[in-house]
Amino acid sequence: MPITLDLTTVTFMDTDGAEAQKIFDGDLPRGLAGKLPPGKEAVATYAVSLPADAARTLEVQVEPGFLRYDSATWAGGSG
């Protein structure tokens, strides 16, 4: 059964745990939307602003809807 990505929330946190601000420029962001069939993947593109002293690590949390699906979190270098 496909999942609907229209209510997906993507949050970015810097090294200090502060929420990074998304940059809206031209065609960015290109978020997640539509239906995603089983076994397929979806790609989104975002740009965020990070303070230089808190840019070592970036944590990304993806919540594909707030009632039915679990969120996923990734962390890694921001460079």
Steps between C-alpha positions, in 0.01 A plus 500: 500500500651839404559765765403863452791740541297823491512547880871417533697730731879528469687665789871585517694545826853638536778373731354695793151354451352822361265473204674611181309744284399378154604723212233578242671599176381448145380143472615400850379324696372213290316308769335162516151472355268256328469126553794267548447136396660217702863437407546843340684806629435872502760777484473852638746791486540755778748771592547612861687777677738386776711718729872436438557396862216245489543354151713193583205261511159518341207293623207442263164374623235388252142452616278360220169602657421540865263213573586191303876479443809510721754776451862432401809694603846514341809686618833565336750761391353809343782560254 
